[in-house]
Amino acid sequence: MADLNIFQITGRAMSAQQVRLNAVASNLANAGSISSSPETAYRAMRPVFETEYAAFNKNSGVATVAAVDVQRSQAPPEKRYSPGHPLADDQGYIFATNVDTNEEMVEMMEAARQYQNNVEVIATAKSLMLKTLSVGK
């Protein structure tokens, strides 16, 4: 990775939070879905983040983040007895997603706050740069 400036660092962090928000949106959109088998039931998605250090010196503390993967939860879907349901299997069970809407709402709020923090970092950096330029006038 090339040398990073404050705008590149925050831009990448904002992109990572966008991936996180997209995963939450997908999870919430599928929160009420059901299936006829545990293999086809929707499973919650979570992004995997990785720290990327600046090329010039890994020990400098200059780093950013990247979303390198999105993985499905390994938690089993919820098995419900509903013999009259059209998707019920031979034993009368349907399988509901393992998405916890409360957990997703917390995840959404945290991602939105992290995104907003990065917006404030950019605004502060821009303001400081403009003030520095006006010092010489």
C-alpha positions, -999 to 999 in steps of 0.1 A, spaced: 0 0 0 13 35 -8 17 62 17 -16 73 32 -30 107 40 -58 115 63 -84 117 36 -74 82 22 -75 67 57 -109 80 65 -123 73 30 -113 36 34 -128 35 69 -160 50 55 -161 23 28 -156 -4 54 -186 9 74 -206 11 42 -200 -27 37 -211 -32 73 -243 -12 68 -250 -31 36 -247 -64 55 -270 -52 82 -296 -40 56 -295 -74 39 -299 -92 73 -328 -70 83 -345 -75 49 -343 -112 54 -351 -113 91 -386 -128 86 -377 -153 59 -384 -190 63 -373 -221 44 -382 -257 41 -347 -269 50 -318 -258 73 -295 -257 43 -315 -232 23 -324 -209 53 -310 -174 52 -280 -169 75 -269 -136 89 -239 -120 71 -209 -103 88 -181 -84 71 -145 -94 80 -121 -64 84 -84 -63 81 -59 -36 91 -38 -22 63 -6 -5 73 12 23 54 40 10 31 67 31 45 67 18 81 44 -8 97 54 5 132 45 41 124 9 37 135 -4 49 101 -30 24 91 -65 20 77 -90 -8 74 -104 -28 45 -134 -52 43 -118 -83 29 -147 -107 31 -183 -111 40 -191 -144 58 -223 -162 67 -231 -170 103 -225 -207 112 -253 -205 138 -281 -229 130 -315 -216 118 -344 -217 142 -365 -248 138 -403 -243 142 -431 -268 143 -457 -256 118 -473 -286 101 -499 -265 81 -473 -243 65 -468 -248 28 -430 -249 33 -431 -274 61 -409 -305 57 -422 -341 61 -421 -338 99 -440 -305 99 -410 -282 105 -400 -249 89 -367 -232 93 -364 -195 102 -334 -173 97 -309 -169 125 -310 -131 122 -315 -113 155 -331 -80 147 -320 -64 180 -284 -73 173 -287 -59 138 -301 -26 150 -272 -22 174 -248 -31 146 -265 -5 124 -262 22 150 -226 15 157 -217 15 120 -236 47 114 -217 63 144 -184 51 131 -192 65 97 -202 99 112 -169 99 132 -150 96 100 -170 124 84 -161 146 114 -124 137 110 -125 148 73 -143 181 82 -117 188 110 -87 180 87 -102 202 60 -108 231 85 -72 228 99 -57 228 64 -77 259 54 -66 277 86 -30 267 79 -32 282 44 -47 314 58 -19 319 83 5 331 56 -19 358 44 
